[in-house]
Each structure stands twice: as C-alpha cells, then as structure tokens.
Amino acid sequence: MEDFKNKVAIVTGGNSGIGRSAAHIFARRGARVAIVARRKPEVDVVVEEIKAFGGDAFGISADIANPEQITSMVEQAVERYGRLDIAFNNAGVIGKWAAIDDLSTDDFDQAIGINLRGTWHCIRAEIAQMKRQGGGGAIVNTSSWLAQGALKGSALYSMTKAGLDVLVKSLTFELSEHGIRINNVAPGVIDTPMTSSSTDPDTLDALIAQTPMKRLGTSDEVAEAAVWLSSPASGFVTGQSLLVDGGYTIPGNRM
C-alpha cells in the first residue's frame, strides 16, 4: 500500500507506544516521516527500524512544552522533506493522579503545558506551514476516552483531553476553508508503556473486565485509526474524536 506516497508526516511522541506504531505504519504506506520526542536516542532506534524495511524517516529532539522547539520541529521537517501534509500530535503525559486537594499548581501547569498547551502550539505551527503550501492537510491529535469520562484521581488528565475534543470542533470551522481536516483519536485502555507504568495490576484487571472485548487494545490498533483519519479514506471526516476503546465507554452494565 502506497496511499501516502510523496506525503510528509510528523509524529510527536514517536519514540514508543502509539506514536512508534503510527510512524511505522505511515512509513510502510509510503510517507516520509519526521519522528519527534524529547529523548533523541529512543527516536533514533525507531528511525533505524523504519530504515531497515526501506522506509524514509529521520528523528527530531523536541519538547512540545517549549513553543520555540515546536516551531523548530516543523522547520526541520520542511527543511528535510520540503513540505508537511500530515501531523499526528501524539505526545503527552499521564501527569499526577490524585484528589484535587493533593494536587499542586505545578501539577496543573505540567498537565496543561504538555497535553493541551503543547498540542495547541503544535497545531498552530502545523497549520501555518500547511497554509504556506496553499492549504490541504490532515491533523490528528491523541485524546482519550477519559475526555468523556473519568476515574478517581483523573481530573487533570481528563480535563486536558476534554479540551482537545472541544478544540478540534472549533478549529473545524476555521480550517475547512483551507482544505485542512482535524480530528482526534481517543484510545481506551491500551497496552502501552504509559499504561503499564501508571496503572496498578488490580485496576488494570478491573478495566479489562469492564471492557466488552475483555482485553487491552494494542498500540497498532490505535495507530491504524490515527492513520485512517490522516488518509483520503476519511476525506469527509473532520472535527471528530474517534474512540478506540473496545466498547468500554458504551453506557451499560458494569459487572
């Protein structure tokens, strides 16, 4: 499949999990991929994985909490590949899960600064480049099922992801006239390093038991949804948050 041939994609948080899977899929389907994360050695591993099967990728070290580094990220991708067609803004943090009176201003600022403010800056820089090219393009951000629900202690994380869901709806009206589509992919409980490091085994077992499909999702399954939202196959889809959650968020009986 080469439906992304001659297209250029940026993937943030591309060093592991969903971002790594997406970088692989974009490259296998013909895109040239700029892979972005804070830890360059981890990015370089993914770049070499892609080159090993004949894909075209290179790595960029950037912290999306830093607006100047975001601007540089887009500039480096365009300097290398000449344009930007697709952006998968996947980088984020789980942040601190706690009762509100156990959260500090620093906890708040970190979650907002990366998950919401950082993604907002990414979108701004990507849109500016797409407009300079004459318009057209697709932007996908990683939201979460927690934008539409909550768990005990998830207030900060849920708030940041809910902000992204509202953001894409608003931006749809601005961007459609420029031929730019914008959507979110909203993972449920997914087998990623972030999930394993932030969820205790008992809670994870309970979440799986309450999922109709009775298993964790995979990073590839979420990445495939993000890639679809970036592709011509979803050409009439914009302003949406696509749940990939095995049915977890469907209202109903919790056994």
Secondary structure, DSSP 8 states (H G I E B T S, - for coil): --TTTT-EEEEETTTSHHHHHHHHHHHHTT-EEEEEES-HHHHHHHHHHHHHTT-EEEEEE--TT-HHHHHHHHHHHHHHHS---EEEE----------GGG--HHHHHHHIIIIIIIHHHHHHHHHHHHHHTTS-EEEEEE--GGGS---TT-HHHHHHHHHHHHHHHHHHHHHGGGTEEEEEEEE-SEESHHHHHHS-HHHHHHHHHTSTT-S-EEHHHHHHHHHHHTSGGGTT--S-EEEESTTTTS-S---
